[in-house]
């Protein structure tokens, strides 16, 4: 009986230790995440209007409108879940500065607790695309979980959708985009710890043959945004400025390609 009582006390102590360690690890992870996922100073500065771009809050969206002439193609960006949406402001602003009206979405509860699967997201996207006075064609782009949302939206008929850009993701994984005619750009980093090269290649057959692949050697997951180093990622071997430059370059290339006038046969003499 005494031995049994001692064993029970020992197990109770072990359980308390494990519970304490588990709670401590959770607190550390949450604290690290809250710090890592904050928009950095450059991103917050990109939220201010200036002579080239007007930035305005429209409910749960931020609009970046070019000052002056505007293209008839827009960019709608879906952020990664948990990350402060403003961490993508420099990318969205770069598109607006080039003349493309751009919108930065927010996800319900930053995508946590089912927010990234909110059934209202498709209607919100349609609302942006059909706003009076806006572009008649749109490119959808997203990073990580945001790219998962973009993949799902691109897999279904969506009026005014002119193309999709998938950044730092192993998706499409749950939908098949192989037969769609929309232009697709897939941007991947060789040091991405959350969307590994193996996962990306395993799902490549779900993309159409005309997909434009942009592979950034040395780029990781975190540096596709303007925030800190996130848990689970690998350290990049290129600096963030270079990774950002190449990502923005690929996004602008898609916008220009979709916005280029369609060539028509010359009139007969």
Secondary structure as UniProt FT lines:
FT   HELIX           2..36
FT   HELIX           41..45
FT   TURN            46..47
FT   STRAND          53..58
FT   TURN            59..60
FT   STRAND          61..66
FT   STRAND          73..78
FT   TURN            81..82
FT   HELIX           85..88
FT   HELIX           89..97
FT   TURN            98..99
FT   STRAND          102..105
FT   HELIX           108..111
FT   TURN            112..114
FT   HELIX           115..117
FT   TURN            119..120
FT   HELIX           121..129
FT   TURN            132..133
FT   STRAND          137..143
FT   HELIX           145..154
FT   TURN            159..160
FT   STRAND          161..167
FT   TURN            178..179
FT   STRAND          183..189
FT   TURN            190..191
FT   HELIX           197..202
FT   HELIX           204..206
FT   TURN            209..210
FT   STRAND          212..216
FT   TURN            217..218
FT   HELIX           222..224
FT   TURN            231..232
FT   HELIX           240..259
//
